[in-house]
Amino acid sequence: MIEKDKIKISKFMSLVLRHDPQSANLTLDENGWADVGKLLAGIKQKRYISVTFDELKEVVATNDKQRFAFNDDFTKIRANQGHSVAVDVELKEAQPLSVLYHGTVSKFVGAIRKEGLKAQSRLYVHLSADRETAIKVGSRRGTPVVLVINAIKMHQDGYIFYLSENGVWLTDSVPAEYIYD
């Protein structure tokens, strides 16, 4: 499968498994799982490309951010995090690293410094374990700005953190007082 097709399929999967399953005639269960056969049919119907099960496995395995996961018998698939639809991807609470990072762009920094980080349309605020990943995230919208989050202090103050299957740190919000450069 050529790289361009893998990217198109991955973007479509992000849309339907995180935000709009109905656009591919999918239904997500309470834990975000969708039927693999129905996803393959949805890709063919909406993207006019026939994808085999092995090609779908390749897309999942080679996704640079490891956004997707199969269940044990490969009959269901879901996004690991990043949902705007209400699902429970069975995240486990975890003690965060001392600091975590958030990549953004300068036009949002003023509001973030005043109001903190909010989940906006997603279920959680996404944080990175390293500066390099935060730079990549911020670069998607322009010149990146990396904010440092005093995660251990937040945790000590009662904020809950989760670590997703693909290594993204998640929390409900980050108040401004925990954010610094």
Summary of the structure (lengths in Angstrom):
residues: 181
radius of gyration: 17.3
end to end distance: 41.8
largest distance: 50.5
contacts: 557
relative contact order: 0.15
helix: 39%
strand: 20%
